[in-house]
Amino acid sequence: MPLDWIPEVHHPIGNSEAVIPDALLYYDSGDAMLRAFVEVDRATMGPERLAAKVTAYARLHRYIPGPVSGRRPHLNAHSTQEVWRQRYPLFPRLLFVLDGTGPTGVNNRITALCASRATRR
């Protein structure tokens, strides 16, 4: 059951880049409070660009920030773990909402998403 959402939450992925989902959705699974990244596509971007977003979320999942330049390196709990773990107990699900296109457009986007997954293996 959806409970709340926050639009455009900034998540760094290194090299001055970031993932900014359209919304961060909070929902109740019945057992726990969970979160999901929501991306809404109203057929305004090509399937390749949509697939690139999946790759960016994969980078977020792996991203461990390096030491800040100009500071002495030191180890703490945050420097050796993925940055998303500082905000979330579990990595949020990724939900794509596809709108503004018919069944053929949806199928093209799904095919592109599957193709992007195959090329990352």
N, C-alpha and C positions, 0 to 999 in steps of 0.2 A: 504494500500500500504506500503510494507516494506521500511524503510528509512535508517536504520543503525542497527548494532548489535555490542555487546561487548562480547568477550568470557570470560567465567569462572569468573564471578563477585561473590566475597565472601559475604555471608549473614550469620551472626552468629545466632545460635538457642539455645545457652546456653550449659553449661557443656563442654566447649571447642570444641563443635561441630559446623558445619556449613553446609549450603546448597550452593552448587556451581553449578549453571546450566551450561550446555554446552555453552549457549549463552543467553544474554539479548537482545531481539529484540525490536527495536523502530519502530512503524508503525503509519500511519495516518489513522484514522477511517473515515475521511471526516469532523468530528466535532471536534476532539481533537487528540493530540499526546498520544498514548497508548504504553504500554510495555507488553512483554510476556517473561516468562521463557521458554527456549527451551531445551528439553532433547532429544538427539538423541540416539536411541538404534539400533545398527546394529546386533542384535541377539547375542550380546556378553555377556549378563547377563540374568540370569533366570528370569522368570516372578515374582517370590517372591521379588527379589532384585529391580525390576522395581516398584513393588507395595510399597516397603519400601520408595522409593523416594517420592511417593505421601504423605506418612505419614510425612516425613521430611518437605515438603512444608506446610503441615497443622501446624506443629510446628512453622515454620517461621511466619505463619499468626497470631499465638497466642503469640509469644514470646515478653515478656516485660523484659528487663534486670533488674537485681537486683542491689542493691548498690555495688559499688566497695569497696572491703575490705580495711581497713586502712584509709578510708576517712569518714568524718562525713556525715551521710545521709542528704540530702536536696531535696526538691521537686522542680522540674522544669518541663517544658512542655514535655521533652523527657523521664523522668523517669516514667511517668504514662501511656505511650502509647506504642503500639507495635512498635518494632524497624523499621519495613519496612516503617512505615509512615514518617520516617525521610528522606527517599529517594524518595518515590513515592506517588502521590496524590490518586491513586487507586492501590489495590493489583494487580500485573501483572497476566495475564492469564497464565496457564500452558499448554504448547504444547508439546506433545510427537510425535516424528518422528520415526516411526517404519520401519526399512529397513533390508535387508539381510535375510529375511525369507518369506515363502509363506503365503497364506491365513490361513493355519492351525496355523502357528506360531503367526500371528497377532491375530487370535481369542483366542489362549491360553493366550496371554498377556492381551487382553481386559478382559477375564474372570478373570484373577488374579487381575487386577486393580479393577474390580467390587467386587470381593470377599474381597479385603482389605478394601474397603469402607463399606461393610456389617459388617465386624468384628469390625469396629470402632464405630458403632452405639450402 
